[in-house]
Amino acid sequence: MKNLMIITSVLLILFSTGCKDDVVVPAEKTSYDLTVRDLLGVAGTVTFTETSSTSTTIDIELTGIPSGSHPAELRSNTAIEGGTTAIVLNPVGPSGKSSTLTTAMTYNQLIAYDGFVQVHLSTTEPNTVIAIGDIGGNVITTTKVTYPLSTVGTFGVTGNALFEKRVNGNTLVTLTMNGLLPNVTYPATINIGSIATIGGGDIKKTLQNVDGNTGKSYTNISKLDNNVAISYANWLVYVGYINVYFTSANNLNIIAQGNIGAN
């Protein structure tokens, strides 16, 4: 009986040790949304999965895609700005899926990267982007603030400026305007001071022109025009205002404006 107890104890120890060695640690993974740009109905995700300390699998899954092979890549910079190709990904096939194993960057580098993923319609139509999305540090958080933009004089143009914080602390500024003429672009700037300042304040950041057809302007901001770095948190206490112009900032033909930050 004593020998049987010893054998049983040894077996239990071995079994317990074996189970511990067989525990599988789940792979780290992060997914980002890919949304339509030039082709309605396409949507999906890109998922980064850590496969080793030096390699990562990048999987794209899309729905609503047309037939054929669709080139894809990971690019530097934000989706609204565009950028150069950092990693060429395997094309998205008719199933809507693509999988790429890369050692160009580690998993931790990729999920903090200043970049975006985009998928094209075909090699012969590379300018048509069917899906696109920011990744890593460029992802938009839920932290945001909106400022109203009021009409100046009798122009009748109104709107708002939305400041959204990215994961890396940079800011996406979206102007949404009403009452614009179609097929016209409208310059916009962020100035120092307030709209009550006599003579106005100097331009500190030139924004992307507002499209008269869509009423929209999108600007990613990490620096002012003089290359001084500025974060989302800085904008919340910034003493400034936004101007939207009919012709140019130099002509001071202001059609809408509004205070931002500490104002």
N, C-alpha and C positions, 0 to 999 in steps of 0.2 A: 504493500500500500504506500509506503514511504517513497519507493522508487517511482511509482506511478504519479505521485504528487509532484516529484521533481521534474519528470518528463513533461507533465501537463504545464507546469510553470514555465519551462523553457519554450514550449510551443507557443504559449500565450505571449511571451516576450518577443519571439521571432515574428509572430503574426502582427503584433502591435507595431513593431519596428518597420515591417514591410508596408503596412498601411500608411505610416507616416511618410515613407519615401515615395509613395505613389500619389501623394497629394499634388494636384496640378494647380499652379498659381495662374489665375486668369490673366490673359494678355491685356495690357493697357490699350485702350482705344478711345478715339474721339471722332465724332461725326459733325459735319457742317452741312447746312442747306445749300443746294444749288437751285437757282431760280431761272425762269425764262428771261431772255433778253430780246432776241429777234424772231423767235418762233413760238407762238402761243401754244399752250398745252403741255410744254415740257417742264418737268420738275424732278427733283431727286436729292441725293445726298452724296457726299464724298466722305469716306471713313478711313482714318489712319490707325493702323494696328501695329503695335510694337512686336516684331517677330524675333528680335535679338537686340543686343546692346548697340549694334551698328546698322541694323536693317529695319525697314518699315514697309508694310504692305499698304498700298493706297488703292482702295476699292471705290469705284463710281457705280451708282445705280440710278438709272433714269427711267421715267415713264413718259409715254406720249411722244417718243422719238420717231422720226421717219425711218424708212429702211436704209440700209447701207452702213458704211463704216464712218465713224465720226472722230476725227483727231482730237486729242485732249492734251493739256499741259498744265503744269503748276508754274505760275509766273510771280515775279517779285512785284511789290507795290500793291495798291488797293485796286479793286475792280473798277471803280469809277475813274481812276487815273490811267490804268493800263500799265504794262511793264514788260520787261524782257523775260524770256523763257528760262526758268531755273531747272526744271525737270520735265523731260518729255514723257508723257504717260502713254500707256498702251491705248489704242483707239477703243471707243465704245462701240460694241457690235450691235447687231439687230436685236439681241436680247435686252439691250439697254445696260449691259454690264461691261466693266473694264477692271482689270486687276494688274497692278504694277508693283514689283518688289524693287525697292531702291535702297542704296547705301550712300546716296549723295548727301543726305542729312540724317541725323538720328531722329528718333521719335520726339524727344524733348525739344529738339531744334525746330521740327516741323510744326508742333502745336503752339510754338511761340513766334513763328515766322511772319514776317511782313510780306504777305502774299495772297494770291487768290488762284482758284482753279477755274478753267473755262473749257468748254467743249464746242467744237465747230461743226457746221453742217457737213462739210466734206473737204477734201484736199483741193478741189477745184473751186470751192466757195468758202475760203478761209475767213472772209470778213463777216460771214453770218454766224453769230454765236448763238447756239441753241440753249446753253445753260452756263451759268456763271455764279460764283460765290466767293466771298472773302473767307480766309482761314486764319488760324493762329491769332496773332496779336491784333489783326484787323477786324475781328468779329465785333459787331455792334452789341453793346450791353443794353440793359433796360434803363440806364441812367441817362436822362435827357431833360432839356428845358426848352420852352418855346417863347419867343418874343414877338409881339405884334408889330407889323409894319403899316403905318398909316399913309394915306395919300397926301401929297404936297400940292397946294394950289387947287386947280380944277381938273387935274389929270384923271382922278377917279380910280387910281390904281391902289389896291390894298393887298395885304398878304401876311405872311409870318416867316420867321426864321427859326428853324429847328436845329438845336445843337445836341448831338448824340455822342456819347463817350464810347470809344473803342476799348478793347481789352488792354491795349498797350498805352492807353492814356491820351492818344490823339483824338481828334474831333472831326466828325462828319457834319458839315453845315449844309442844310437843305433849305433853299428859299422856295416858297410856294406863293405865286402871285396871281391875282385876278385883275382883269381889265386890260390886259396887254393886247397889242396888235399882233396878228399872225405874221409869220415869216420875217420877224424882226428880233434881233438879239439886244438885250439890255444889260449894260455893265453894272456891276455891283461892287461895293467896297465896305470894309470895316474901318472906321475912323476912330481916332482917339478923342476923348471929350464926350460931349453930349449934343443932342440936336438943338439945345438951347444956347450952345456956345456961340458967341458972336464971331462970325466969319467961318465957323466950322473948325474942325481939327484935321490934322494930317492923316492921310491914308496909311494904315498900318498893315492891312492885308487885302489884296485884290482877290475877289471871289470870281468863280466861273460865271460867265454871262448867263443871264436868265433867258431861256428859250421862249419866245413869244407864242409858239405853237403849243407847248406843254405847260408853260407857266412855271417851269422848274429850273433850278440851278443846284448843282452838287459840287461841293468843294471839300476835299480832305485837308485838314490843317494840322501840321506838326510844327511849323515855323511861320513867323511873320515874314513880310517881304524883305526885311533886312537880315533874314536868316537867324533871328533870335528864336530859340525854341519856346513853344507855348503849349501847355497841356489843357485838357478839358477843365480841370480844377482852376486854372488861371482865368479862363473865360468867365467863370462864375463871379469873380471879383473884379473883372476888367471894367474900366471906366471908358465905355465906347458906345458907338452907334453904327447902324448900317444904313447906307444910301443905295438906292437903285436909281439909275440914270436912263434918260431917253436916248441920249447920244453917247457922251463920254464923260468920264469923271473930270476931265480937264475943263469941259464947258459948263460944269456945275448945273446941268439941266436935270435937277433932282425931281423924280416923280413919286417916290415913296421913301419913307425912312422910319427908323425906330431905335430907341435906346436898348442896350444890352448890358449884361453883367451887373455891376454895382449900381448902375443907373436905374 
